[in-house]
Amino acid sequence: MIQIQKPKSLWEIVHLDWVTSLPPGGDRSFNSCLVLVDRYSKTPMFLPCHKNETAMETAIMMCNRVISHTGLFKNILSYRDPKFTSELWTNLHKFCGKTIRSLAGKTPAILLKGWSLRLPHNPLKK
């Protein structure tokens, strides 16, 4: 089981989940609600949405209605599948003008390239 860290400030860590299969309502016939809960203050936000929204559409909605007021979260906790959560994070960062870079698949030598001259002991020299 993964230990969930305690947030140190508002909207640093959020939990998100969907309430689905609601009766259609509003001008756009929303049938679901995205619920975000700040883990620090336990403050909820309720965003009307559609049941079949993609990660891209969810990211746009979150940027327009939440992140513009709270700032970008440090962690998102969700019961959705990892693919959706990964796409959501990627799109949120893209809309905020940030990039996500993965170090997976890189060898230590590649990771140290350019840093080797700054290290007290150069692990690349034999």
C-alpha positions in Angstrom: 0.0 0.0 0.0 1.3 3.5 -0.9 1.6 6.0 1.9 -0.2 9.2 1.1 1.8 12.2 2.3 0.1 15.0 4.3 -0.3 18.3 2.4 1.4 21.4 3.8 -0.8 24.0 2.1 -4.2 24.5 0.4 -4.8 22.7 -2.9 -1.4 21.0 -2.9 -3.0 17.5 -2.9 -6.5 16.8 -4.2 -8.7 13.8 -4.5 -10.9 13.7 -7.5 -13.8 11.4 -8.3 -16.9 11.4 -10.4 -20.6 11.1 -9.5 -22.2 9.7 -12.6 -25.6 8.7 -14.0 -27.3 11.8 -12.7 -30.5 13.0 -14.4 -29.6 15.6 -17.1 -29.6 19.1 -15.9 -28.7 22.6 -17.0 -28.5 24.2 -20.5 -25.9 21.6 -21.6 -27.7 18.6 -20.0 -24.9 17.6 -17.7 -25.3 14.1 -16.4 -22.2 13.8 -14.0 -20.3 15.8 -11.5 -16.6 16.0 -11.0 -15.8 16.3 -7.3 -12.4 17.6 -6.2 -11.6 17.7 -2.5 -8.6 19.6 -1.1 -6.9 17.2 1.4 -5.5 20.0 3.5 -8.8 21.9 4.3 -11.3 19.1 3.2 -12.9 21.8 1.0 -14.9 20.3 -1.9 -15.5 21.7 -5.4 -18.3 20.3 -7.6 -18.0 20.7 -11.4 -20.9 19.7 -13.6 -19.7 17.6 -16.5 -20.7 14.8 -18.9 -20.1 11.1 -18.2 -18.0 10.4 -21.2 -15.5 13.3 -21.0 -12.0 12.5 -22.0 -8.8 13.4 -20.0 -8.2 16.3 -22.4 -11.8 17.7 -21.7 -11.4 17.2 -18.0 -8.0 19.0 -18.0 -9.5 21.9 -19.9 -12.4 22.1 -17.4 -10.0 21.9 -14.5 -7.7 24.6 -15.9 -10.6 27.0 -16.6 -12.6 26.5 -13.4 -10.2 25.3 -10.7 -6.4 25.8 -11.4 -6.9 29.4 -12.4 -8.0 30.0 -8.8 -5.9 27.5 -6.8 -2.8 27.0 -8.8 -1.4 23.6 -10.1 -1.7 20.7 -7.7 1.3 18.8 -6.5 -0.6 15.5 -6.4 -3.9 14.2 -7.7 -5.4 11.1 -6.1 -8.0 9.3 -8.2 -9.6 5.9 -8.5 -9.6 6.2 -12.3 -7.3 4.0 -14.3 -3.6 5.0 -14.6 -3.9 5.8 -18.3 -6.6 8.4 -17.7 -4.7 9.9 -14.8 -1.5 10.1 -16.8 -3.2 11.8 -19.7 -4.9 14.2 -17.3 -1.6 15.2 -15.8 0.1 15.5 -19.2 -2.7 17.8 -20.4 -2.8 19.9 -17.2 0.9 20.6 -17.5 0.6 21.3 -21.2 -2.1 23.9 -20.6 -0.1 25.5 -17.8 3.0 25.8 -20.1 5.0 23.1 -18.3 6.6 19.9 -19.6 6.9 16.5 -18.0 10.1 14.6 -18.7 10.5 11.0 -17.8 13.9 9.5 -16.7 12.6 5.9 -17.3 14.8 3.9 -19.6 17.9 6.2 -19.2 21.2 4.7 -18.0 23.1 6.4 -15.2 25.8 7.5 -17.7 23.3 9.3 -19.8 21.7 10.9 -16.7 25.1 12.2 -15.6 26.2 13.5 -19.0 26.9 17.2 -18.5 26.9 16.9 -14.8 30.0 14.7 -14.5 32.4 17.7 -14.6 30.5 19.3 -11.6 30.6 16.3 -9.4 33.4 15.9 -6.8 34.0 12.4 -8.0 33.5 11.7 -11.7 31.8 8.2 -12.0 32.2 8.3 -15.8 36.0 8.3 -15.7 37.8 5.0 -15.0 
